[in-house]
Amino acid sequence: MFVKPFKLKNNTQIKSTERKKLRTKIETAFALNEDDLNKLLPSKSTLNQVKLIVNAGQMVTVYTCDRRPMFFEFSPSGDDTKQVLVPTVYSMWILPELVPSFTTHAAVLPRLAGGADLMLPGIIKQGTGYSTYGNYARDAVVAVNLTSNRSAVAVGLLARSSADLYMAANQGVGVKILHVFGDKLWGLEPAVCLQVPNAGAIVKPPTMDDFPALGETRKPVAVEKKVIAPAAAPESVSETQLETDMQNVDISKDDGESAEEHDESAEVAESPDDKLKRAFLLSIKKMGKKPPTPLLTSNFYRNHILEADSGIDIKKTSYKKLSKFLQEMASYNYLTVKEEPKGVEKIVAINITHPDVVNTILNVSDSGPQSESKATGLFVTEMKELYTVTSDTMKFFNIFDVKCGEGIEPAQVKKYVKEYVCNKKLQDPANIRQIRVDEMLREVCQLDESNKLVPFDVILATITDRMDHSYAMRNRNELKTSGKQNTIKMTLATRCGNKQVTLIDGMELFGIRLQEFAQACKVGVAASTSIIRPDCPANANKGQLMVQGNQVRFVHKLLTETYKIPPKFITGLDLAKKEKKKKK
């Protein structure tokens, strides 16, 4: 309901008489006592009534407490006399038991944030038989949380009664999502936005399938040591195989266990062909209602498909050539390709009404410049998967100046582990994927003395398993500052032999790793680089990068386009070489 931008009609403060009516309405709707009501709406707080017109043209009334949306009211049937009062995720974080909760896998959250409903295969079953989905009526207000976090991430209405959901044979919509973490209602007031609190992971309760009938024998599970599995995707075949390699565990799955019990929305390994088609559909979806046709097929591949997924390589697919792939897509009526003039293929028409294109959902990070929040830059615009440093992993991440409680993206966690292994030279010469475990890795991974060689992927999975898993909404231009406005300074200097060099200071204050940036400069301008560290330990994070030659313009472009640093935080561009005028 609030994934797309809405129109604000009015915003008025609620008077004392209306305030009592609102408290009574909430108390009656959710059977709250006075203490719980005061937690949601403190006595000295400022209550406002906000009228919104959502994208579908429907009127919605939002009740805010100190500018933070706590409840919203609307009519599902279009009859204004039948209004439904629904809590936001902020209310659910204060009172988790306010409405019943359904649990899904963490990988489903980006789909919900993109506007999808929660399907039945994605719901973790609560019991057996008719109580599989609880005992609730149709259109009951329910919340959605994750297996990795008990805190609610979405709120919606039950698509059918619990009994009808059970009879649906695990097919169809389970919860019609109205409001989800990261949508426009969550960001109604950017200054008071909150991230999802970590309330701990949910352990799936045992079901009757876990207890075999009397006399039935199952293959024994020979486990010599504690099985270490990653927190985000315990069903992953590749990660389970890595655990087997490390621990020599012979695990035989019961034939009765089927993939139907797993969430169909969870991440699975895509084939190159599927990956190409997914990027193809995303690129068409992002073009909007008026695709820029005619369009050269080469430009379509380079500027649209690769932009949707930069990891695509047409040569690794079964098509091998772009023309062959587009011919097949044309046969399914996705587009029309013509050769005009001879030897030059152009896309002359794109079918944006094709069912596959219509059903393709753009994630928050795929919304591109069409997103208003991204255009204004007022608040977070992108959903990020994060791993939070815990007391179990704090000693390892302190090496990289990351403190306990800080959130790190999965790719950054992998970089830290890889950098540690490379700096300590722990790779086995016979097989670089095997790591010689030192005291630090042995402690953080809880390994005993018998584990001397461990696969890199297992070490990475073990460390992430011991961290808290969550999601957060973050701005791409979010800066890592120390309380004052920092700037990146670019200056020119002369070294021995009268050679000019470019000096860059202050990048580490913005979260940029100097070694990565230096490597980018080496590749980009084919110039030597060096990192200069101050002798004083207090200034350890104020390293200076030196690049051979006048590379001011390249460095500025790299900072603004790749690292998304706003130009106002960079000085020294005036020292760049003047660009040569192109001859007409």
C-alpha positions as CSV (number, residue, x, y, z in Angstrom):
1,M,0.0,0.0,0.0
2,F,2.8,2.4,0.8
3,V,5.6,1.0,-1.4
4,K,4.9,3.8,-4.0
5,P,4.9,7.5,-3.1
6,F,1.6,8.8,-1.8
7,K,0.0,12.3,-1.7
8,L,-0.2,14.1,1.6
9,K,-3.6,15.8,1.9
10,N,-3.4,17.3,5.4
11,N,-1.6,17.0,8.8
12,T,-3.4,18.3,11.9
13,Q,-2.7,17.9,15.6
14,I,-5.3,15.9,17.6
15,K,-7.0,17.9,20.3
16,S,-7.5,16.6,23.8
17,T,-11.1,15.5,23.3
18,E,-10.2,13.6,20.1
19,R,-7.2,12.2,21.8
20,K,-9.4,10.3,24.3
21,K,-11.5,8.9,21.5
22,L,-8.4,7.7,19.7
23,R,-7.1,6.0,22.8
24,T,-10.5,4.3,23.4
25,K,-10.6,3.2,19.7
26,I,-7.1,1.6,20.0
27,E,-7.9,0.1,23.4
28,T,-11.0,-1.5,22.1
29,A,-9.6,-2.8,18.8
30,F,-6.6,-4.5,20.4
31,A,-7.8,-5.2,23.9
32,L,-5.1,-3.2,25.6
33,N,-4.7,-2.3,29.2
34,E,-3.8,1.2,30.4
35,D,0.0,0.5,30.8
36,D,0.3,-0.9,27.2
37,L,-1.6,2.0,25.8
38,N,0.7,4.4,27.6
39,K,3.7,2.7,26.0
40,L,2.2,3.3,22.5
41,L,0.9,6.8,23.1
42,P,2.6,8.4,26.1
43,S,0.5,11.0,27.9
44,K,2.8,14.0,27.1
45,S,3.4,13.0,23.5
46,T,2.1,15.0,20.4
47,L,-0.5,13.1,18.4
48,N,-1.3,14.1,14.8
49,Q,-3.8,12.9,12.3
50,V,-2.4,12.7,8.7
51,K,-4.6,12.2,5.7
52,L,-3.0,10.4,2.8
53,I,-4.0,9.4,-0.7
54,V,-2.1,6.3,-1.7
55,N,-1.1,5.3,-5.2
56,A,-4.4,3.4,-5.8
57,G,-6.4,6.5,-5.1
58,Q,-7.5,5.3,-1.7
59,M,-7.8,7.6,1.4
60,V,-5.8,6.5,4.4
61,T,-5.7,8.1,7.9
62,V,-2.4,7.8,9.7
63,Y,-2.1,8.5,13.5
64,T,1.4,9.7,14.5
65,C,3.0,10.0,17.9
66,D,5.8,12.5,18.1
67,R,5.9,12.5,14.3
68,R,6.3,8.7,14.1
69,P,3.5,6.7,12.4
70,M,1.9,4.3,14.9
71,F,-1.4,3.3,13.4
72,F,-3.3,3.8,10.1
73,E,-6.9,3.3,9.2
74,F,-8.5,2.5,5.9
75,S,-11.5,0.7,4.3
76,P,-10.5,-2.6,2.5
77,S,-13.9,-2.9,0.9
78,G,-14.3,0.8,-0.1
79,D,-17.1,1.3,2.4
80,D,-16.1,4.3,4.6
81,T,-18.3,3.0,7.4
82,K,-16.2,-0.2,7.7
83,Q,-12.7,1.1,8.7
84,V,-9.9,-1.2,9.8
85,L,-7.3,0.0,12.3
86,V,-3.8,-1.4,11.6
87,P,-0.6,-0.9,13.7
88,T,2.6,0.0,12.0
89,V,5.9,-1.8,12.5
90,Y,6.8,0.9,15.1
91,S,3.9,-0.1,17.3
92,M,4.8,-3.8,16.8
93,W,8.3,-3.1,18.0
94,I,6.9,-1.7,21.3
95,L,4.3,-4.4,21.8
96,P,5.3,-7.5,19.8
97,E,2.1,-9.4,20.9
98,L,-0.2,-6.6,19.7
99,V,-1.5,-8.8,16.8
100,P,-0.7,-12.4,15.8
101,S,2.6,-12.9,13.9
102,F,3.5,-15.2,11.0
103,T,7.1,-16.1,10.4
104,T,8.9,-16.3,7.0
105,H,12.6,-16.6,5.9
106,A,14.9,-13.7,5.8
107,A,15.4,-13.9,2.1
108,V,11.7,-13.1,1.6
109,L,11.9,-9.6,3.1
110,P,13.3,-7.9,-0.1
111,R,10.4,-9.4,-2.1
112,L,7.9,-7.9,0.4
113,A,9.7,-4.6,0.3
114,G,9.2,-4.6,-3.5
115,G,5.5,-4.9,-3.2
116,A,4.8,-8.6,-3.1
117,D,2.3,-10.4,-0.8
118,L,3.4,-13.2,1.5
119,M,2.7,-16.5,-0.3
120,L,1.8,-19.6,1.6
121,P,5.0,-21.5,0.6
122,G,7.0,-18.8,2.4
123,I,5.2,-19.1,5.7
124,I,6.7,-21.2,8.5
125,K,4.0,-23.5,9.7
126,Q,2.9,-23.0,13.3
127,G,1.5,-26.4,14.0
128,T,-0.1,-29.5,12.4
129,G,-3.5,-30.2,10.9
130,Y,-6.1,-27.4,11.0
131,S,-3.9,-25.4,13.4
132,T,-1.1,-25.2,10.8
133,Y,-1.8,-21.5,10.4
134,G,-3.3,-20.8,13.8
135,N,-7.0,-20.1,14.3
136,Y,-7.8,-16.7,12.8
137,A,-10.6,-15.3,10.7
138,R,-10.3,-13.8,7.2
139,D,-9.0,-10.2,7.0
140,A,-7.6,-10.5,10.5
141,V,-4.7,-8.0,11.1
142,V,-1.4,-9.9,11.4
143,A,2.3,-9.1,11.5
144,V,5.2,-10.8,9.7
145,N,8.6,-11.5,11.3
146,L,11.6,-13.4,10.2
147,T,13.3,-16.6,11.3
148,S,16.4,-14.5,12.0
149,N,14.6,-11.8,14.0
150,R,11.4,-11.9,16.1
151,S,10.7,-8.2,15.4
152,A,8.0,-7.5,12.9
153,V,9.0,-6.4,9.5
154,A,5.5,-6.1,7.9
155,V,1.8,-5.9,8.7
156,G,-1.1,-7.0,6.6
157,L,-4.5,-8.8,6.4
158,L,-5.0,-12.5,6.4
159,A,-6.0,-13.5,2.8
160,R,-8.3,-16.3,4.0
161,S,-9.2,-17.9,7.3
162,S,-6.8,-20.3,8.9
163,A,-8.9,-23.3,7.9
164,D,-9.1,-22.1,4.3
165,L,-5.3,-21.6,4.3
166,Y,-4.8,-25.1,5.4
167,M,-7.2,-26.4,2.7
168,A,-5.3,-24.4,0.0
169,A,-2.6,-27.1,-0.3
170,N,0.2,-24.6,0.3
171,Q,-0.7,-22.5,-2.8
172,G,-1.8,-18.9,-3.1
173,V,-1.5,-15.7,-1.0
174,G,-1.3,-16.1,2.8
175,V,-1.0,-12.5,3.9
176,K,-1.9,-9.4,1.9
177,I,0.9,-7.0,2.9
178,L,-0.3,-3.4,3.7
179,H,2.8,-1.9,5.3
180,V,6.4,-3.1,5.3
181,F,9.7,-2.0,6.8
182,G,11.4,0.5,4.5
183,D,8.3,1.7,2.7
184,K,7.1,5.4,2.4
185,L,5.0,5.1,5.6
186,W,8.0,3.9,7.6
187,G,9.9,6.9,6.2
188,L,7.1,9.4,6.7
189,E,9.3,11.5,8.9
190,P,13.0,10.8,8.0
191,A,14.3,12.4,11.2
192,V,12.6,9.8,13.4
193,C,13.1,6.7,11.3
194,L,14.2,3.6,13.2
195,Q,15.9,0.4,12.1
196,V,14.5,-3.1,12.9
197,P,15.5,-3.9,16.5
198,N,17.2,-7.3,17.0
199,A,14.8,-9.4,19.2
200,G,16.7,-12.7,18.6
201,A,16.2,-15.5,16.1
202,I,13.2,-17.8,16.1
203,V,13.8,-21.5,16.5
204,K,11.4,-23.6,14.5
205,P,9.3,-25.7,16.9
206,P,9.4,-29.5,16.3
207,T,6.5,-31.0,14.3
208,M,5.1,-34.6,14.0
209,D,7.5,-35.2,11.1
210,D,10.4,-35.0,13.5
211,F,9.1,-38.0,15.4
212,P,9.1,-41.3,13.5
213,A,6.4,-43.9,14.1
214,L,7.2,-46.8,16.5
215,G,9.3,-49.4,14.8
216,E,10.4,-47.1,12.0
217,T,14.2,-46.9,11.6
218,R,16.0,-43.9,10.3
219,K,19.6,-43.6,9.1
220,P,21.8,-42.5,11.9
221,V,23.4,-39.1,11.7
222,A,27.0,-39.5,12.7
223,V,28.2,-36.1,14.0
224,E,31.7,-36.0,15.5
225,K,31.7,-32.3,16.3
226,K,29.4,-29.3,16.4
227,V,28.0,-28.6,12.9
228,I,28.7,-25.1,11.9
229,A,26.2,-23.6,9.5
230,P,25.6,-20.1,8.2
231,A,22.7,-18.2,9.8
232,A,21.2,-16.7,6.6
233,A,20.6,-19.8,4.5
234,P,20.8,-23.1,6.4
235,E,19.3,-25.0,3.5
236,S,22.1,-24.2,1.1
237,V,23.6,-27.3,-0.4
238,S,27.0,-25.8,-1.1
239,E,27.4,-24.6,2.5
240,T,26.3,-27.9,3.9
241,Q,28.8,-29.7,1.7
242,L,31.5,-27.4,3.1
243,E,30.5,-28.4,6.6
244,T,30.8,-32.0,5.6
245,D,34.3,-31.4,4.2
246,M,35.4,-29.7,7.4
247,Q,34.0,-32.1,9.9
248,N,33.9,-35.4,8.1
249,V,30.2,-35.8,9.0
250,D,28.1,-38.4,7.2
251,I,24.7,-36.8,7.0
252,S,22.0,-38.8,5.2
253,K,18.7,-37.0,4.6
254,D,15.5,-38.9,5.0
255,D,13.8,-39.6,1.7
256,G,10.6,-38.2,3.2
257,E,12.0,-34.7,3.6
258,S,11.2,-32.7,0.5
259,A,12.1,-29.3,-0.9
260,E,8.4,-28.3,-0.4
261,E,9.2,-27.5,3.2
262,H,11.7,-24.9,2.2
263,D,10.8,-21.4,1.2
264,E,10.5,-21.2,-2.5
265,S,11.6,-17.6,-2.3
266,A,14.9,-18.4,-0.6
267,E,18.0,-17.9,-2.6
268,V,19.1,-20.7,-4.8
269,A,21.9,-21.0,-7.3
270,E,20.8,-19.6,-10.6
271,S,21.9,-21.1,-13.9
272,P,23.5,-18.5,-16.3
273,D,20.5,-18.8,-18.6
274,D,18.1,-18.0,-15.7
275,K,20.3,-15.2,-14.5
276,L,20.3,-13.7,-18.0
277,K,16.5,-13.9,-18.4
278,R,15.9,-12.4,-15.0
279,A,18.2,-9.5,-15.9
280,F,16.4,-9.2,-19.2
281,L,13.0,-8.9,-17.5
282,L,14.3,-6.4,-14.9
283,S,15.8,-4.2,-17.6
284,I,12.4,-4.1,-19.5
285,K,10.6,-3.4,-16.2
286,K,12.9,-0.5,-15.4
287,M,12.3,1.1,-18.8
288,G,8.8,2.1,-17.6
289,K,5.7,2.7,-19.8
290,K,7.6,4.2,-22.7
291,P,10.6,2.1,-23.7
292,P,13.3,4.1,-25.7
293,T,12.8,2.3,-29.0
294,P,14.2,1.8,-31.6
295,L,17.3,0.6,-29.7
296,L,20.4,-1.0,-30.9
297,T,20.7,-4.6,-29.5
298,S,24.3,-4.0,-28.4
299,N,23.2,-0.9,-26.5
300,F,20.3,-2.7,-24.9
301,Y,22.7,-5.4,-23.6
302,R,25.4,-3.0,-22.5
303,N,23.2,-0.2,-21.0
304,H,20.2,-2.2,-19.7
305,I,20.9,-5.9,-19.1
306,L,24.4,-5.4,-17.6
307,E,23.1,-2.5,-15.6
308,A,20.4,-4.8,-14.1
309,D,23.1,-7.4,-13.3
310,S,26.8,-6.7,-14.0
311,G,27.7,-10.3,-13.4
312,I,26.1,-11.4,-16.7
313,D,28.4,-13.0,-19.3
314,I,26.5,-14.0,-22.5
315,K,29.4,-16.4,-23.4
316,K,28.8,-18.5,-20.3
317,T,25.1,-19.1,-21.2
318,S,23.8,-21.7,-23.6
319,Y,23.0,-19.0,-26.1
320,K,26.7,-17.9,-26.5
321,K,25.5,-14.9,-28.7
322,L,23.2,-12.0,-27.9
323,S,21.4,-12.3,-31.3
324,K,20.4,-15.9,-30.5
325,F,19.1,-15.0,-27.1
326,L,17.0,-12.1,-28.4
327,Q,15.6,-14.3,-31.2
328,E,14.3,-16.7,-28.6
329,M,12.9,-13.7,-26.5
330,A,11.2,-12.5,-29.7
331,S,9.6,-15.9,-30.2
332,Y,7.9,-15.5,-26.8
333,N,6.6,-12.0,-27.8
334,Y,8.7,-10.0,-25.4
335,L,10.1,-7.8,-28.1
336,T,10.5,-7.3,-31.9
337,V,13.9,-7.2,-33.5
338,K,14.6,-6.0,-37.0
339,E,17.7,-5.7,-39.1
340,E,17.8,-2.2,-40.4
341,P,20.0,-1.4,-42.2
342,K,21.5,-4.7,-43.2
343,G,23.9,-6.1,-40.5
344,V,22.6,-3.7,-37.8
345,E,20.0,-5.2,-35.5
346,K,17.6,-3.0,-33.6
347,I,14.8,-3.5,-31.1
348,V,11.8,-1.7,-32.6
349,A,9.1,-2.7,-30.1
350,I,9.0,-4.0,-26.5
351,N,5.9,-5.7,-25.1
352,I,5.6,-4.1,-21.6
353,T,2.2,-5.8,-21.1
354,H,3.6,-9.3,-21.3
355,P,2.5,-11.2,-18.1
356,D,6.1,-12.0,-17.2
357,V,7.1,-8.4,-17.4
358,V,4.0,-7.2,-15.4
359,N,4.7,-9.8,-12.7
360,T,8.4,-8.9,-12.4
361,I,8.9,-7.0,-9.1
362,L,11.7,-4.4,-8.7
363,N,13.5,-4.6,-5.4
364,V,14.1,-1.4,-3.4
365,S,17.6,-1.2,-4.8
366,D,16.3,-1.6,-8.4
367,S,14.0,1.3,-8.3
368,G,16.7,3.6,-9.8
369,P,16.2,7.3,-10.3
370,Q,12.4,6.9,-10.3
371,S,12.4,6.7,-6.6
372,E,11.5,10.0,-5.0
373,S,13.5,9.3,-1.8
374,K,16.6,8.7,-3.9
375,A,16.1,11.9,-5.8
376,T,15.7,14.0,-2.6
377,G,18.3,12.2,-0.7
378,L,16.4,12.9,2.6
379,F,16.6,9.5,4.1
380,V,17.6,5.9,3.4
381,T,16.7,4.5,0.0
382,E,18.2,1.0,-0.1
383,M,17.6,-2.2,1.9
384,K,20.9,-3.6,3.1
385,E,21.5,-7.1,4.6
386,L,23.7,-6.7,7.6
387,Y,25.6,-8.8,10.1
388,T,26.1,-7.2,13.5
389,V,29.4,-7.7,15.4
390,T,28.7,-9.6,18.7
391,S,30.8,-10.2,21.7
392,D,31.8,-13.6,20.2
393,T,33.3,-12.0,17.1
394,M,34.4,-8.6,18.6
395,K,38.0,-9.6,19.1
396,F,38.4,-10.4,15.4
397,F,36.7,-7.3,14.0
398,N,38.5,-5.0,16.4
399,I,41.5,-5.6,14.2
400,F,39.7,-3.6,11.4
401,D,38.5,-0.9,13.8
402,V,34.9,-2.3,13.8
403,K,33.3,-2.1,17.2
404,C,30.8,-4.4,18.9
405,G,27.2,-3.7,17.8
406,E,28.2,-2.2,14.4
407,G,26.5,-3.6,11.3
408,I,28.6,-4.9,8.4
409,E,27.4,-5.9,4.9
410,P,28.0,-9.6,3.9
411,A,30.5,-8.6,1.2
412,Q,32.5,-6.5,3.7
413,V,32.6,-9.3,6.2
414,K,34.1,-11.5,3.4
415,K,36.7,-8.8,2.6
416,Y,37.8,-8.6,6.2
417,V,38.2,-12.4,6.5
418,K,40.0,-12.5,3.2
419,E,42.3,-9.7,4.1
420,Y,43.1,-11.2,7.5
421,V,44.0,-14.6,5.9
422,C,46.1,-12.9,3.2
423,N,48.0,-10.6,5.6
424,K,48.8,-13.5,7.9
425,K,49.7,-15.8,5.0
426,L,47.4,-18.6,6.2
427,Q,46.6,-20.2,2.8
428,D,47.8,-23.7,2.3
429,P,50.4,-23.8,-0.6
430,A,48.9,-27.0,-1.9
431,N,45.3,-25.7,-1.9
432,I,44.7,-22.0,-1.4
433,R,41.1,-22.6,-0.5
434,Q,42.3,-24.4,2.6
435,I,43.3,-22.1,5.5
436,R,45.8,-22.9,8.3
437,V,43.9,-21.9,11.5
438,D,45.8,-19.6,13.8
439,E,44.9,-18.8,17.4
440,M,42.6,-15.9,16.4
441,L,40.5,-18.0,14.0
442,R,40.5,-20.9,16.3
443,E,39.0,-18.7,19.1
444,V,36.5,-16.9,17.0
445,C,35.3,-20.1,15.2
446,Q,35.5,-22.2,18.4
447,L,37.7,-24.9,16.8
448,D,39.8,-27.4,18.7
449,E,43.4,-28.4,18.1
450,S,42.5,-31.1,15.6
451,N,41.2,-28.6,13.1
452,K,44.4,-27.4,11.4
453,L,43.2,-27.0,7.8
454,V,39.7,-25.6,7.3
455,P,38.1,-24.4,4.0
456,F,37.8,-20.6,3.7
457,D,34.1,-20.8,3.1
458,V,33.6,-22.7,6.3
459,I,35.5,-20.1,8.3
460,L,33.4,-17.3,6.7
461,A,30.2,-19.1,7.3
462,T,31.2,-19.8,10.9
463,I,32.0,-16.2,11.6
464,T,28.7,-14.9,10.1
465,D,26.8,-17.6,12.1
466,R,28.2,-16.1,15.3
467,M,27.0,-12.7,14.3
468,D,23.5,-11.3,14.5
469,H,21.7,-11.2,11.1
470,S,19.4,-8.3,10.2
471,Y,18.3,-5.9,7.5
472,A,18.6,-2.1,7.5
473,M,17.5,0.8,5.2
474,R,20.5,2.9,4.3
475,N,21.3,5.8,2.1
476,R,23.9,5.1,-0.6
477,N,25.6,8.4,0.3
478,E,25.7,7.6,4.0
479,L,29.0,8.9,5.4
480,K,31.1,7.6,8.2
481,T,32.0,10.7,10.1
482,S,33.4,11.5,13.5
483,G,30.9,14.2,14.6
484,K,32.3,17.0,12.5
485,Q,32.2,17.7,8.8
486,N,35.1,15.9,7.2
487,T,36.5,16.5,3.8
488,I,38.7,14.6,1.4
489,K,41.7,16.8,0.3
490,M,43.5,16.4,-3.0
491,T,46.8,18.2,-3.4
492,L,49.8,18.0,-5.7
493,A,53.4,17.7,-4.7
494,T,56.8,17.2,-6.2
495,R,59.0,14.3,-5.2
496,C,62.6,13.4,-6.1
497,G,63.4,13.7,-9.8
498,N,61.0,16.5,-10.1
499,K,58.1,14.1,-10.5
500,Q,54.6,15.2,-9.7
501,V,52.4,13.2,-7.5
502,T,48.8,13.4,-6.3
503,L,48.2,13.2,-2.5
504,I,44.7,12.3,-1.1
505,D,43.9,12.7,2.6
506,G,40.8,12.0,4.7
507,M,39.3,9.0,2.7
508,E,39.3,6.6,5.7
509,L,37.0,9.0,7.6
510,F,34.4,8.2,4.9
511,G,34.8,4.4,5.3
512,I,37.0,4.0,2.3
513,R,39.7,1.4,2.5
514,L,43.0,2.8,1.2
515,Q,44.3,-0.5,-0.2
516,E,41.1,-1.0,-2.3
517,F,41.2,2.6,-3.5
518,A,45.0,2.3,-4.4
519,Q,44.3,-0.9,-6.4
520,A,41.5,1.0,-8.3
521,C,44.0,3.8,-9.2
522,K,46.6,1.3,-10.3
523,V,44.2,-0.3,-12.7
524,G,42.4,2.9,-13.8
525,V,45.5,5.1,-14.7
526,A,48.3,2.5,-14.7
527,A,50.2,4.5,-12.1
528,S,52.2,3.4,-9.0
529,T,50.7,4.1,-5.6
530,S,51.8,4.1,-2.0
531,I,50.1,4.5,1.4
532,I,51.7,6.8,4.0
533,R,50.8,6.2,7.6
534,P,51.4,8.7,10.5
535,D,53.7,7.6,13.3
536,C,51.3,8.7,16.0
537,P,48.8,5.8,16.9
538,A,46.1,8.4,17.6
539,N,46.1,9.3,13.9
540,A,46.1,5.7,12.6
541,N,42.9,6.3,10.6
542,K,44.4,9.4,8.8
543,G,46.4,7.6,6.2
544,Q,47.5,9.4,3.0
545,L,47.4,7.9,-0.5
546,M,50.0,9.0,-3.0
547,V,49.4,8.4,-6.7
548,Q,52.1,9.0,-9.4
549,G,51.3,11.9,-11.7
550,N,48.4,14.5,-11.7
551,Q,45.4,12.1,-11.3
552,V,43.1,14.6,-9.6
553,R,40.4,14.3,-12.2
554,F,40.4,10.5,-12.1
555,V,40.4,10.4,-8.3
556,H,37.5,12.9,-8.1
557,K,35.5,10.8,-10.6
558,L,36.2,7.6,-8.7
559,L,35.1,9.1,-5.4
560,T,31.9,10.6,-6.7
561,E,30.7,7.9,-9.1
562,T,32.0,4.7,-7.6
563,Y,32.1,5.5,-3.9
564,K,29.1,7.9,-4.1
565,I,30.8,10.7,-2.1
566,P,29.0,14.0,-2.6
567,P,31.3,16.5,-4.4
568,K,30.8,19.1,-1.6
569,F,33.0,16.9,0.7
570,I,35.9,16.8,-1.8
571,T,38.4,19.7,-2.4
572,G,41.2,20.1,-4.9
573,L,39.4,19.5,-8.2
574,D,40.8,22.9,-9.4
575,L,44.2,21.3,-9.5
576,A,43.2,18.9,-12.3
577,K,44.8,19.1,-15.7
578,K,42.7,21.1,-18.2
579,E,41.0,18.8,-20.6
580,K,42.1,19.1,-24.2
581,K,39.5,20.5,-26.6
582,K,38.4,18.1,-29.1
583,K,39.1,19.0,-32.7
584,K,36.0,19.5,-34.8
